Amino acid sequence: MQFKDNTKQRNKTIQGLRSFKDTLPKNVKKIINKKGHIYSETLNNWKYIVGGDLFKVCYPKTFKNSNKFGVSTLLIMVKRGHEVDMEYSKKDIMDKMNSFFGYGVVEKLKFISFDDQHKNFTKSEIKQENVAIDKYQDKINNVKNNKIKKSLIELTKVFKKK
């Protein structure tokens, strides 16, 4: 590979194949190095950091880096009812994160609880005959060929499932 000094964006560039981080502009690199790297590595290694039991009930939402107004904070979403477990393991999580990165990345953890209730619909609650939107349902009903009409209805059912 050869190095060049005559580009506007960087002082030195590499000709030939480059890694993705070398192709990014300087401003984007600063943002990624400042914030994105810590958060993405935390997401990738979250199971290792908190352990298997807590991994099922929490996940990191955002990371705010330290500045002149505050300390670096990791915001964690916790299922309702497991806040006490997270509070007891707060020190362990901070120690593991700081040892994982090799320096004091996180100084404070904040927890936000959420409900994990999903309503599961049964087949009887979903209307299978009116799968398409009303304006398209009228157009489908105006089709004279029965085979095409049935195939369009089946197609709308497939789209509705997705």
C-alpha positions as CSV (number, residue, x, y, z in Angstrom):
1,M,0.0,0.0,0.0
2,Q,1.1,3.5,-0.7
3,F,0.5,6.6,1.4
4,K,-0.5,10.0,-0.2
5,D,-0.5,13.4,1.3
6,N,-2.5,15.4,-1.2
7,T,-6.2,14.9,-0.1
8,K,-8.4,17.6,1.4
9,Q,-10.0,15.4,4.1
10,R,-7.1,13.6,5.6
11,N,-3.5,14.3,5.9
12,K,-2.6,10.9,4.8
13,T,-4.6,8.3,2.9
14,I,-4.0,4.7,2.0
15,Q,-4.4,3.6,-1.6
16,G,-5.8,0.2,-2.3
17,L,-8.1,-1.7,0.0
18,R,-9.0,0.2,3.2
19,S,-10.9,-0.7,6.3
20,F,-14.3,0.8,6.9
21,K,-13.1,3.1,9.6
22,D,-10.4,4.6,7.3
23,T,-13.0,5.6,4.8
24,L,-15.1,7.6,7.2
25,P,-14.8,11.4,7.4
26,K,-13.0,12.9,10.4
27,N,-16.2,14.3,12.0
28,V,-17.9,10.9,11.9
29,K,-14.9,9.2,13.4
30,K,-14.9,11.6,16.3
31,I,-18.5,10.9,17.1
32,I,-18.0,7.1,16.9
33,N,-14.9,7.2,19.0
34,K,-16.6,9.5,21.5
35,K,-20.0,7.7,22.0
36,G,-20.7,4.9,19.6
37,H,-17.8,2.6,20.4
38,I,-18.6,2.3,24.1
39,Y,-22.3,1.7,23.6
40,S,-21.9,-0.8,20.8
41,E,-19.3,-2.8,22.7
42,T,-21.6,-2.7,25.7
43,L,-24.5,-4.1,23.6
44,N,-22.3,-6.8,22.1
45,N,-21.0,-8.0,25.5
46,W,-24.1,-7.3,27.7
47,K,-24.6,-11.0,28.6
48,Y,-21.0,-11.2,29.8
49,I,-21.2,-8.0,31.8
50,V,-24.4,-8.6,33.7
51,G,-24.6,-12.4,33.7
52,G,-27.3,-14.8,32.4
53,D,-30.0,-14.1,35.0
54,L,-30.0,-10.3,34.7
55,F,-29.5,-10.5,30.9
56,K,-33.1,-11.8,30.6
57,V,-34.6,-8.9,32.5
58,C,-32.6,-5.8,31.4
59,Y,-30.9,-4.2,28.5
60,P,-28.8,-1.0,28.0
61,K,-30.8,1.8,26.4
62,T,-28.4,4.7,26.1
63,F,-24.9,5.8,27.1
64,K,-24.1,9.5,27.9
65,N,-20.5,10.3,28.0
66,S,-19.0,12.6,30.7
67,N,-18.8,16.3,30.0
68,K,-18.3,19.4,32.1
69,F,-21.9,19.2,33.4
70,G,-22.1,15.5,34.4
71,V,-20.6,12.1,34.7
72,S,-20.8,9.3,32.2
73,T,-24.1,7.5,32.7
74,L,-25.5,4.2,31.3
75,L,-29.3,4.1,31.2
76,I,-30.6,0.5,31.7
77,M,-34.2,-0.6,31.0
78,V,-35.3,-3.2,33.7
79,K,-38.5,-5.3,33.7
80,R,-40.8,-4.3,36.5
81,G,-40.2,-6.3,39.6
82,H,-36.5,-6.8,39.1
83,E,-35.3,-3.3,40.1
84,V,-34.1,-4.5,43.5
85,D,-31.9,-7.2,41.9
86,M,-30.4,-4.6,39.6
87,E,-29.8,-2.2,42.5
88,Y,-27.9,-4.8,44.4
89,S,-25.7,-5.7,41.4
90,K,-25.1,-2.1,40.4
91,K,-21.5,-2.1,41.8
92,D,-20.6,-5.4,40.1
93,I,-21.9,-4.1,36.7
94,M,-19.9,-0.9,36.9
95,D,-16.8,-2.9,38.0
96,K,-17.1,-5.4,35.1
97,M,-17.7,-2.6,32.5
98,N,-14.7,-0.6,33.7
99,S,-12.5,-3.7,33.8
100,F,-13.8,-4.8,30.3
101,F,-12.8,-1.4,28.8
102,G,-9.7,-1.0,30.8
103,Y,-10.5,2.4,32.3
104,G,-13.3,4.1,34.1
105,V,-16.0,4.2,31.4
106,V,-19.1,4.3,33.6
107,E,-19.5,6.3,36.7
108,K,-23.2,6.1,37.2
109,L,-26.0,3.7,36.3
110,K,-29.7,4.7,36.0
111,F,-32.5,2.3,35.9
112,I,-35.9,2.7,34.1
113,S,-38.5,0.1,34.6
114,F,-40.9,-1.1,32.0
115,D,-43.8,-3.5,31.7
116,D,-43.3,-6.6,29.7
117,Q,-46.9,-7.4,28.8
118,H,-47.6,-8.3,25.3
119,K,-51.2,-9.0,24.2
120,N,-51.3,-12.2,22.2
121,F,-54.1,-12.3,19.7
122,T,-55.8,-15.6,18.9
123,K,-57.0,-16.6,15.5
124,S,-60.6,-15.9,16.4
125,E,-59.9,-12.3,17.2
126,I,-58.4,-11.6,13.8
127,K,-60.8,-11.2,10.9
128,Q,-59.5,-13.3,8.1
129,E,-62.1,-12.2,5.5
130,N,-61.3,-8.5,5.8
131,V,-57.6,-8.7,5.6
132,A,-57.1,-5.9,2.9
133,I,-57.7,-2.3,3.5
134,D,-61.2,-1.1,2.5
135,K,-60.2,0.8,-0.6
136,Y,-58.4,-2.2,-1.9
137,Q,-61.1,-4.6,-0.8
138,D,-63.6,-2.8,-3.1
139,K,-61.1,-3.1,-6.0
140,I,-60.6,-6.8,-5.3
141,N,-64.4,-7.3,-5.3
142,N,-64.7,-5.6,-8.7
143,V,-62.4,-8.2,-10.3
144,K,-64.6,-10.5,-12.5
145,N,-62.2,-13.5,-12.7
146,N,-62.7,-15.7,-9.6
147,K,-59.2,-17.2,-9.7
148,I,-57.6,-13.8,-9.7
149,K,-59.9,-12.6,-7.0
150,K,-59.0,-15.6,-4.7
151,S,-55.3,-15.2,-5.4
152,L,-55.4,-11.5,-4.5
153,I,-57.2,-12.3,-1.3
154,E,-54.6,-14.9,-0.4
155,L,-51.8,-12.4,-1.3
156,T,-53.3,-9.8,1.1
157,K,-53.4,-12.5,3.8
158,V,-49.7,-13.2,3.3
159,F,-48.9,-9.5,3.6
160,K,-51.0,-9.2,6.7
161,K,-49.1,-12.0,8.4
162,K,-45.8,-10.1,7.8
